Amino acid sequence: MALCSLEGAPIESASMPTKAPARKTSATGATGATNAREHSVDEIVEKISAAILEHRLAPGTKLGEDRLATIFATSRAKVREVLARLAHEQIVELVPQRGAFVAKPTIEQAQDVFEARRLIEPGVLRRLIRTLDDAKKQRLQRHIELEADARRRDDKRAIVRLSGEFHVLLAELAGNSALARSMRELSVLTCLIISLYDAPTATSCRADEHEEIVAAVHVATPSAPRS
């Protein structure tokens, strides 16, 4: 049974060996399984993470190496590198003799994730307040507009994805790469936790919550940002 999809092709819940296509050399072309440009490890990681953020990949979904190699027009060696990175970030579980699966965080792991976010996010905001400038304000405002547009269109996948990306954006704008990396991992894990344990309607932050955060950051920002 096909549970979810990436790049328009289903990822199967059971192992379905498929021969990976030959390595392509062209650097151009449309995205997808027939893409003439081979995806990089970073790109594949981002696409799988985005699918989890949008709830297109549910916890427990099997990620077959052959299937992923076909979808992304790449080698199984590169797919294994992708899965190893996702496993390091606790987004994927590697089960001996069975393969890779989208993680299913336990209640204890869920508590750890939310405790980590409570500790990290106030520090992110304090750092952002110290360094906020016009360019960062514009990026925040643009993101708020994208969220509002997704809600107007009732695009549930975009709403969920943008909600998670907002918190990652805060960390990126704060200017600390380690914090940004941590928030990216925590945001994806949060989506998995919501899928497993929360009510079906609790898929994103409250509609006006991010606007309130941005407004509070503006109010708290000194008139002359310090480095």
N, C-alpha and C positions, 0 to 999 in steps of 0.2 A: 504493500500500500504506500503510495506516495504521500508523504506528510507535508512537505514544504518544497519551495523551489528557490533556485539561485540562477541568475542569468537566463531565466525562462525555461530551465530544464529541471525535472524533479530529482530530489534526493530521496533515495528509497530507504524505508525503514528496515528492509532486509537486504543482505548482501546480494548484489546483482552484478557480477563481473562484466565489465565492458572494456574492450580494447581501447587504450588511449590513442588519440590521433598522433600522427608523426609531428615532430617538432617543427613549428612554423618559423620562417626567417624574416617575413615581412614585418615592418614596424608600424604599419597602419592597418585600419580596418575597423569595422563595427564590433562592439562588444558582443560576447555570447559564445556558445559552444563552437561556432564556426569562425570565431575571431581569428584574423590573420596575425595578430600580435599576441605573443605569449604574455600572460599576466605575470607580474612580479609577485614574490612572496607577500610583500606588504599589501599589494592590491587585493590578493585573495583573502588575507586576514581581515582587511577592512570590509570586504563584501560579506564574508560570513558573519562578522560582528554586526554589520548593518541588518542582516537578515534576522539575527537574534533580537536586536533592538526593535525591529518592526513586528516581532512575534511571528515571523514566517518560518522560523526554525524553533520548534518546541523542545523543551527539555527532554532528553532521552532519544532524540532523533539520531539514527545511525548515519555516520558520515563515511561512506565507502570511498576508499582511495581511487578505485577505477572510475567510479561515477564522478568524483570531483575532478579527476584528470581530464575526463571527457568534457565536462561543463566548462572548465577554464582553459581547455586546449593546452595542457601542460603535461609534464612528466609525473609519474608516481613519486619520484624522489623529491620533487618540489612540494607535492602534496603532503608527503610525510614531514617535511620541514615546517609547513604551515600548521599541521596538526600538532607537532611538537611544541610550537610556539603557543598555540591556543591552550594546550594542556598546561604549559608553564603558567599561563595566566588564569588557570582553573576554569576556563570557559568550555573546555572539552575534556572528557575523561577517556584515557586510553586503557582498554581492558585486554589483558593478554588472551590470545587465541580468539578474541571476538571482534576487536577493532576499536574504532573511535566513535564516541557518542557525545552529543551536546550534553553538557553537565546538568545534573539534577542536585542542586545544593541542598544539604540537610538543614534542618531548623537551626542547628548550632552554627553552621556556616553562614546562614542568613543573618543571624544575630551578629556575627563577626563583621559581616559586610556593612550593616547599618551602623555599628559602633565605629568602624573605620571612617565612614562618611561623616558621622557627627564630629569626629576629631579633625578630619582633614578640611572639610568645606569652610568652616569659619576662618581657618588660616589662609585658604585660597582667597576669600573675600577681603581679608585684611590686606593681603599683598596687592590685590587688584586695586583697592582703594588708594594705596600709596602710589601706584604707577599709572592710574587711569589718565588717558589723554583723549583727544578728539577722535583719533583713528579707532581706538578701542570702543569709544562710545558709539561710533557709527556701526561697528560690527555687532555690538550688542543689540542696537536698535534694529538692524537688519534681521537678526535672528528672531527677535520678537515679532517682526512683521511676517516672517515666514511661518511662525507658529500660528499667528492670527489667520493667515491665509489658509493654512491647512485645516483649521477649525471651521472656517467659513465653507470650505469645500467638503467638510466632513470626511477628510482623508485620514482614516484611523491609523493606517500604517505610518504616514508622515507625522501625524500628531505624536505617536509613541516615539518614533526615531528622533524627532526634533526635541522632544522633552528631555531625552537622555543626553543628546548632544549639547544642550544648553549648559549643563553642568561641566561637561568636558571643555566647552568654549571658555567658561569662567577660568578654569585652571590654565588653559593655554594663554589667555590674555594676561594672567597673573605673571607669566614669564618664567615659570619654573617647570622644566621639562619632566622632572621626576613626579611632580604633583600632577601634571597633565596625563602622564602615562598611568599613574595610579587611578585617576578619576575615570579614564577611558575603560580600564578593566573593571572598576567598581560599577560603572553604569551598565555595562553588559551583564554583569552578575546580578545587578538589581532587577533587570528585565526578566532574567531566568527565575529569580525568586518570586516576582510578581506573578509570572505564569503558573508557578507551582502552588503558591499559598494565598494569594490575594483574591478578592472578589473580581469577577470578570470585568467590571467597569473601572477598576483601579489600575488603569494601564499607563497613566501619565500624571504629572503634577496638576494641581488645580489650574484652571484656565488663566487666572489673573496672577498666579503666584510668581511667575518669572518677571512680569512687569513690576511687581512690588519689589523684588530683589534688585532689579536694575535701578529703580527709583531710589531705593535706599542707598545703593552704592554711589549714585550721583550726589545725593545729599551729604554723605559722609566724606566725599572726596575733597581734599584741600584745594584751595584756589590755584596754587602753584604746585603741580605734582613733583614729588621728590623721586630721585633715582634710587 
